[in-house]
Amino acid sequence: MTYKIVCPVENNQVILTLPPDFRNKKQVTIYVDDQIDVKSQKIEAMKAAAKDPLFLADIEEIHAQ
C-alpha cells in the first residue's frame, strides 16, 4: 500500500501519523522529497474542486446556459 502526505518540518523533524491500514506493519519505507512542485499542488487542488459543492454548482450553471 502506498500512502502519500505532505508534512511540515519543525526543528528539522517530521511527525507522521500513519492511517489505520498500517497498524500491524513492522516497517515502512519513507521517501523524503523536498521539492513540492507546482504541478502536484495544482492536481491536488483539482481533486479537491471535484468534490467542492460550490464549484460543482458553478459548473452545473455553466452547462445549463
C-alpha positions as CSV (number, residue, x, y, z in Angstrom):
1,M,0.0,0.0,0.0
2,T,1.2,3.5,-0.8
3,Y,0.3,6.5,1.4
4,K,1.3,10.0,0.4
5,I,1.1,13.0,2.7
6,V,2.9,16.4,2.8
7,C,4.2,17.0,6.3
8,P,5.5,20.2,7.9
9,V,9.1,20.2,9.1
10,E,9.6,21.7,12.5
11,N,13.0,21.8,14.3
12,N,14.4,19.5,11.5
13,Q,11.8,16.8,12.3
14,V,8.7,15.4,10.7
15,I,6.0,13.7,12.7
16,L,3.8,11.4,10.7
17,T,0.7,9.6,11.9
18,L,0.0,6.5,9.8
19,P,-3.5,5.6,8.8
20,P,-5.2,2.5,10.4
21,D,-4.3,0.3,7.5
22,F,-0.7,0.4,8.7
23,R,-1.5,-0.7,12.2
24,N,0.2,-4.1,12.2
25,K,3.2,-3.2,10.0
26,K,6.7,-3.7,11.4
27,Q,8.5,-1.5,8.8
28,V,7.7,1.1,6.2
29,T,9.9,2.9,3.7
30,I,9.9,6.7,3.8
31,Y,10.9,8.8,0.8
32,V,11.8,12.4,1.6
33,D,11.2,14.8,-1.3
34,D,12.0,18.4,-0.6
35,Q,10.6,19.7,-3.9
36,I,6.9,20.2,-3.7
37,D,6.2,21.2,-7.3
38,V,3.5,23.4,-8.6
39,K,2.0,20.7,-10.8
40,S,1.4,18.4,-7.9
41,Q,-0.3,21.3,-6.0
42,K,-2.5,22.0,-9.0
43,I,-3.5,18.4,-9.3
44,E,-4.4,18.3,-5.6
45,A,-6.4,21.5,-6.0
46,M,-8.3,20.0,-8.9
47,K,-9.1,16.8,-6.9
48,A,-10.5,19.0,-4.1
49,A,-12.5,21.1,-6.6
50,A,-14.1,17.9,-8.0
51,K,-15.8,17.4,-4.5
52,D,-16.5,21.1,-3.8
53,P,-20.2,21.8,-3.8
54,L,-19.9,25.5,-4.8
55,F,-17.5,24.6,-7.7
56,L,-19.8,21.8,-8.9
57,A,-22.8,24.2,-8.7
58,D,-21.0,26.7,-10.9
59,I,-20.2,24.0,-13.4
60,E,-23.9,23.0,-13.5
61,E,-24.9,26.6,-14.0
62,I,-22.5,26.9,-16.9
63,H,-23.8,23.7,-18.6
64,A,-27.4,24.9,-18.1
65,Q,-26.8,28.0,-20.2
